[in-house]
């Protein structure tokens, strides 16, 4: 009995990988085995990058809040401690935006927290 091979599905799978490899340099764009490895590695980097993006943004927000808090005579940790004590419902993203783009509003938040 002849072996049954689903050429339609395997061709579609290869076609999909080669589509993802479009734009790569050298043999990575047109040789199946090389392209497959390159695409798999690229997908891994993309997955890790989505996690790192969250870390990087949180770090950026903390830096901006720290700079804004120091203009009002307190450190980041002191400021965030007071924010948490005062039950203020502002997260780091919003506080960083206020510190960066709306210094008057951030000054009002600092004044409210210091009470």
Legacy VTK file of the C-alpha trace (Angstrom):
# vtk DataFile Version 3.0
C-alpha trace
ASCII
DATASET POLYDATA
POINTS 115 float
0.000 0.000 0.000
1.491 3.361 -0.950
2.316 5.854 1.759
-0.156 8.710 2.079
1.439 12.134 2.387
-0.599 15.293 2.800
1.277 17.499 0.362
-1.349 20.245 0.541
-0.841 20.816 4.262
2.954 20.510 4.194
3.190 22.904 1.226
0.940 25.396 3.050
3.105 25.122 6.169
6.293 25.770 4.183
4.649 28.605 2.286
3.641 30.255 5.564
7.188 30.043 6.946
8.655 31.411 3.719
6.148 34.279 3.864
7.436 35.152 7.343
11.038 34.984 6.062
10.366 37.610 3.408
12.844 40.460 3.743
15.549 38.401 5.454
19.083 38.582 4.065
20.830 35.908 2.002
19.742 32.272 2.172
17.480 33.001 5.137
14.828 34.270 2.715
14.732 31.477 0.154
16.229 28.228 1.499
13.685 26.227 3.477
15.920 24.807 6.236
17.711 28.104 6.875
14.499 30.138 6.673
12.706 27.792 9.072
15.409 28.248 11.724
15.526 32.008 11.198
11.744 32.371 11.499
11.613 30.200 14.636
14.346 32.297 16.231
12.580 35.483 15.175
9.329 34.295 16.751
11.212 33.567 19.977
12.707 37.063 20.002
9.265 38.538 19.332
7.751 36.634 22.272
10.528 37.728 24.638
10.363 41.274 23.274
6.690 41.566 24.194
7.613 40.789 27.809
10.629 43.133 27.800
8.512 45.971 26.418
6.387 45.953 29.584
9.512 46.013 31.779
11.084 48.839 29.791
7.986 51.014 29.956
7.619 50.513 33.713
11.280 51.492 34.132
10.718 54.605 32.000
7.661 55.604 34.047
9.604 55.186 37.292
12.426 57.366 35.951
9.993 60.118 34.938
8.134 60.021 38.257
11.456 60.157 40.112
12.530 63.240 38.147
9.196 64.944 38.829
9.222 64.058 42.538
12.780 65.342 43.003
11.717 68.740 41.637
9.366 68.878 44.624
11.981 67.806 47.170
11.299 64.096 47.620
12.604 60.824 46.251
10.630 58.337 44.167
10.241 55.877 47.034
9.009 58.557 49.435
6.540 59.841 46.847
5.162 56.408 45.952
4.896 55.512 49.643
2.764 58.598 50.226
0.694 57.921 47.093
-0.099 54.407 48.319
-0.933 55.656 51.832
-3.285 58.310 50.477
-5.298 55.677 48.534
-4.863 57.634 45.310
-6.025 55.616 42.298
-3.285 56.834 39.924
-0.953 54.260 38.431
2.658 54.817 37.364
1.735 55.335 33.718
-0.606 58.222 34.540
1.763 59.737 37.104
4.627 59.638 34.597
2.465 61.342 31.976
1.508 64.061 34.455
5.146 64.564 35.500
6.289 64.811 31.896
3.508 66.705 30.105
1.470 68.433 32.844
3.844 69.653 35.585
1.150 71.808 37.218
-1.166 68.826 37.640
1.728 66.759 39.000
2.500 69.557 41.496
-1.132 69.395 42.626
-0.834 65.637 43.110
2.355 66.120 45.162
0.640 68.775 47.277
-2.360 66.505 47.851
-0.119 63.579 48.797
1.948 65.645 51.260
-1.185 66.519 53.313
LINES 1 116
115 0 1 2 3 4 5 6 7 8 9 10 11 12 13 14 15 16 17 18 19 20 21 22 23 24 25 26 27 28 29 30 31 32 33 34 35 36 37 38 39 40 41 42 43 44 45 46 47 48 49 50 51 52 53 54 55 56 57 58 59 60 61 62 63 64 65 66 67 68 69 70 71 72 73 74 75 76 77 78 79 80 81 82 83 84 85 86 87 88 89 90 91 92 93 94 95 96 97 98 99 100 101 102 103 104 105 106 107 108 109 110 111 112 113 114
